[in-house]
Amino acid sequence: MSFFVSGYMYIAKSLILFSLSFVLSEPRQAEDRLVQKDSVYTYYKGSADGVGKFYMGREIAQVMGFSGAEWLERDTRQQEENVRLAIQNLPISAKSVIADIGAGTGYYTFRIAPKIPHGKVYAVELQNEAINFLTKKAKEINASNVDVIKGTAISPNLPDNSTDLAIMVDVYHELAYPHEYLQALRRALKPNGKILLLEYRGEDPNVPIKTLHKTTVAQVNKEMAANNFKLITDKEFLPIQHFLVYQKR
């Protein structure tokens, strides 16, 4: 077995324990306060890796906490995901304002920041441990164009009309409130602002990731269209992830 394949197997075994996402499942009491009579969500018995909450037929995946920080920074990540190639293809300029939603340890944040010397990266996180980690690291490496933002389960808490590109790296499928979150992102995006989703390819059974932690282009397109976003770029050059860019309709 090659080192490359064994790395994939490590991802498959570790994804639930060490999520790339920032969104934790909130207590049902808090969730119920947000769910209205005409809720866009449905509830059924959850699967082993899901929360029992469905959006447009897709069960939202379980997530865990910030205990996976070391795994997010693993030495094999570049080999497994080709992060450099993903960043090279970001639709950005030196002046762009980027929001890294679910920034985690800032693996993407601190690699993007030097490429936009006259712009800014909002590192958006929910968990206090991640907020503290990002804030400390930004100071340590003097990343003056990185602003750490504490978001919520329903909003990134970004200024209106502030952002050129919002990226979510293996985060979208775990958002507790995808409808509300996308609507909040619409407000934060500039008129020509974009959303980039990097998601494990659900169409490919050879991608060794648990089912709920993968998504298909068809499903994501359906959900994004329901929130008035249109697909403008679909690049399939990464080893195991989709590279999907959406823009406001």
C-alpha positions in Angstrom: 0.0 0.0 0.0 1.4 3.4 -1.0 2.0 6.2 1.5 -0.5 8.3 -0.5 -3.3 5.7 -0.2 -2.6 5.1 3.4 -2.9 8.8 4.0 -6.4 8.6 2.5 -7.3 5.8 4.8 -6.1 7.9 7.7 -8.5 10.7 6.6 -11.4 8.2 6.4 -10.7 6.9 9.9 -10.1 10.3 11.5 -12.6 12.6 9.9 -15.3 12.4 12.6 -12.9 12.7 15.5 -10.9 15.5 13.9 -13.3 17.6 11.8 -12.1 20.2 9.4 -15.1 22.2 10.2 -15.8 24.8 12.9 -19.5 24.3 13.5 -20.5 22.3 16.6 -24.0 20.8 17.0 -25.9 23.1 19.4 -28.2 21.8 22.1 -31.7 21.0 20.7 -33.3 23.6 22.9 -31.3 26.4 21.2 -32.0 24.9 17.8 -35.8 24.7 18.4 -35.8 28.5 19.2 -34.6 29.1 15.7 -36.9 26.7 13.9 -40.1 28.4 12.8 -43.4 26.8 11.8 -42.4 26.9 8.1 -38.9 25.5 8.8 -36.8 24.5 5.8 -35.5 21.6 7.9 -36.9 18.1 8.6 -36.0 15.8 11.4 -35.7 12.0 11.5 -33.7 9.4 13.4 -30.1 10.3 12.7 -27.6 8.0 11.1 -24.4 7.0 12.8 -22.6 10.1 11.4 -25.5 12.5 11.2 -27.5 14.7 13.5 -31.0 13.7 12.4 -31.6 17.1 10.8 -32.1 17.2 7.0 -31.8 20.1 4.5 -33.3 19.5 1.0 -32.9 15.7 1.5 -29.4 15.8 2.8 -28.6 14.8 6.4 -26.3 17.3 8.1 -23.1 15.6 9.3 -21.9 15.4 12.9 -18.9 17.5 13.9 -16.6 17.5 16.9 -14.4 20.1 18.6 -11.0 21.6 18.2 -9.2 18.6 19.5 -8.1 17.8 16.0 -5.8 20.8 15.7 -2.7 18.7 15.2 -4.4 16.6 12.5 -5.4 19.8 10.6 -1.7 20.7 10.5 -0.5 17.2 9.6 2.5 16.9 7.4 0.7 14.8 4.8 -2.1 17.2 4.1 -0.4 18.8 1.1 0.1 15.4 -0.4 -3.4 14.3 0.2 -5.3 17.4 -0.8 -2.9 19.5 -2.9 -3.6 22.7 -0.9 -1.1 24.7 -2.9 -2.9 24.0 -6.2 -6.2 25.0 -4.6 -4.8 28.3 -3.4 -3.2 29.0 -6.8 -6.6 28.8 -8.4 -8.5 31.1 -6.0 -10.3 33.9 -7.8 -8.5 36.6 -5.9 -6.3 39.7 -6.4 -3.8 41.5 -4.2 -6.6 43.6 -2.8 -9.2 40.9 -2.2 -11.1 40.5 1.1 -11.4 36.8 1.9 -13.5 35.1 4.5 -12.1 31.7 5.6 -15.3 30.2 7.1 -14.4 27.5 9.7 -10.8 28.5 9.7 -9.8 26.0 12.3 -6.0 26.3 12.8 -5.7 28.8 9.9 -4.2 26.2 7.6 -5.7 28.1 4.6 -5.9 31.5 6.3 -2.2 31.9 6.8 -1.3 30.6 3.4 -3.7 33.0 1.7 -2.8 36.1 3.6 0.6 36.7 2.0 -1.0 36.5 -1.5 -3.3 39.5 -0.7 -0.9 42.1 0.7 -3.3 44.9 0.1 -6.3 42.9 1.2 -7.6 41.1 4.2 -8.5 37.6 5.5 -11.4 37.2 7.9 -10.7 34.0 9.8 -14.2 33.0 11.0 -14.6 30.6 13.8 -17.2 29.5 16.4 -15.1 27.7 19.0 -13.3 29.7 21.6 -10.3 27.4 21.4 -9.9 28.1 17.7 -10.4 31.8 18.2 -7.6 31.9 20.8 -5.3 29.8 18.6 -5.9 31.9 15.5 -5.4 35.2 17.4 -2.2 34.0 19.0 -0.7 32.7 15.7 -1.6 35.9 13.8 0.3 37.9 16.4 3.3 35.4 16.4 3.8 35.5 12.6 2.8 39.2 12.3 -0.1 38.4 9.9 -1.4 42.0 10.1 -4.0 41.4 7.4 -5.7 38.6 9.3 -8.8 39.5 11.4 -10.2 36.8 13.6 -14.0 36.8 13.8 -16.2 34.9 16.2 -19.2 33.7 14.2 -22.3 31.8 15.2 -24.1 28.8 13.9 -26.3 31.0 11.7 -23.9 33.8 10.7 -20.3 34.5 10.1 -20.8 37.9 11.7 -19.1 39.7 8.8 -19.8 43.3 7.8 -22.4 43.8 5.1 -21.0 44.2 1.6 -17.5 43.5 2.8 -16.2 40.3 1.2 -15.0 39.4 -2.2 -14.7 35.6 -1.6 -15.9 33.3 1.2 -14.2 29.9 1.2 -15.4 26.8 3.1 -12.9 23.9 3.1 -14.8 20.7 4.0 -17.1 22.8 6.1 -20.4 23.3 4.3 -21.8 19.8 4.8 -21.5 20.3 8.6 -23.2 23.7 8.9 -26.0 23.4 11.5 -28.1 26.0 9.6 -27.1 26.1 6.0 -30.1 28.1 4.9 -29.5 30.9 7.5 -25.8 30.8 7.0 -26.0 31.2 3.2 -28.4 34.1 3.6 -26.0 35.8 6.0 -23.1 35.3 3.6 -25.2 36.9 0.8 -25.4 40.0 2.9 -21.6 39.9 3.6 -20.6 39.5 0.0 -20.0 42.4 -2.3 -22.3 42.6 -5.4 -19.8 40.4 -7.4 -18.8 38.4 -4.4 -18.3 34.6 -4.6 -18.4 31.5 -2.4 -15.9 28.7 -2.9 -16.7 25.2 -1.6 -14.0 22.6 -1.3 -16.0 19.4 -0.6 -15.0 15.7 -0.8 -16.5 14.2 -4.0 -19.6 12.3 -3.1 -19.9 10.9 -6.7 -16.7 9.0 -6.3 -17.0 5.8 -4.2 -13.2 5.6 -4.3 -12.8 8.7 -2.2 -12.5 7.0 1.2 -14.5 9.4 3.3 -17.7 8.6 5.2 -20.8 9.3 3.2 -22.2 12.3 5.1 -18.8 14.0 4.9 -18.9 13.9 1.1 -21.2 15.9 -1.2 -22.2 15.7 -4.8 -22.3 18.7 -7.2 -26.0 18.0 -7.9 -26.9 18.3 -4.2 -24.8 21.4 -3.5 -26.1 23.1 -6.7 -29.7 22.4 -5.5 -29.0 24.0 -2.1 -27.1 26.9 -3.4 -29.8 27.7 -6.0 -32.4 27.7 -3.3 -30.4 30.5 -1.7 -30.0 32.4 -5.0 -26.5 31.4 -5.8 -25.4 30.1 -9.2 -22.5 27.8 -10.1 -19.9 29.7 -12.2 -16.9 27.4 -11.9 -16.6 23.6 -11.4 -12.9 22.5 -11.5 -12.1 18.9 -10.8 -8.3 19.1 -10.5 -7.9 18.3 -6.8 -7.2 14.7 -5.6 -10.4 14.1 -3.6 -12.3 17.4 -3.5 -14.6 19.4 -5.6 -13.6 23.0 -6.3 -16.9 24.8 -6.8 -17.3 28.6 -7.1 -20.8 30.2 -6.7 -21.9 33.8 -7.3 -25.1 35.7 -6.4 -27.9 35.4 -8.9 
